[in-house]
Amino acid sequence: MSWLRHLLALFALGTHIGIRGIVATGEHGESEAALRHVRRHFITVATSAPR
């Protein structure tokens, strides 16, 4: 579920929980590597900055 990975990565960064904290809950089945991949390839400062 690609949309879930994107949502979890944004939530982790936006709430300052961090990706490791999100993975520690374990209620979603996504790996830390998958969330870090999403952050590296799809989330940039330009896409997350308010307009």
C-alpha positions as CSV (number, residue, x, y, z in Angstrom):
1,M,0.0,0.0,0.0
2,S,2.0,2.9,-1.3
3,W,-0.5,5.6,0.0
4,L,-0.1,4.2,3.5
5,R,3.7,4.5,3.4
6,H,3.4,8.1,2.2
7,L,0.9,8.9,4.9
8,L,3.0,7.3,7.6
9,A,6.2,9.0,6.5
10,L,4.5,12.4,6.5
11,F,2.9,11.8,9.9
12,A,6.2,10.7,11.4
13,L,7.9,13.9,10.2
14,G,5.1,16.3,10.9
15,T,4.5,15.2,14.5
16,H,8.3,14.8,15.3
17,I,7.7,11.2,16.3
18,G,10.1,10.1,13.6
19,I,10.1,7.1,11.4
20,R,11.6,4.8,14.0
21,G,8.8,5.8,16.4
22,I,6.1,5.0,13.9
23,V,7.6,1.6,13.1
24,A,7.8,0.8,16.8
25,T,4.0,0.8,17.0
26,G,3.9,-2.0,14.5
27,E,0.2,-1.7,13.9
28,H,0.5,-1.1,10.2
29,G,3.0,-3.7,8.9
30,E,5.4,-1.3,7.1
31,S,9.1,-1.6,7.6
32,E,11.5,1.2,8.6
33,A,13.4,0.7,5.3
34,A,10.2,1.2,3.3
35,L,9.3,4.5,5.1
36,R,12.8,5.8,4.7
37,H,12.7,5.0,1.0
38,V,9.5,7.1,0.7
39,R,11.1,10.0,2.6
40,R,14.2,9.9,0.5
41,H,12.5,9.7,-2.9
42,F,9.2,11.5,-2.5
43,I,9.3,13.9,0.3
44,T,11.4,17.1,-0.1
45,V,11.4,20.5,1.4
46,A,9.7,21.9,-1.6
47,T,6.8,19.4,-1.3
48,S,6.3,20.0,2.4
49,A,6.7,23.8,2.7
50,P,3.6,25.8,3.2
51,R,2.7,28.2,0.3
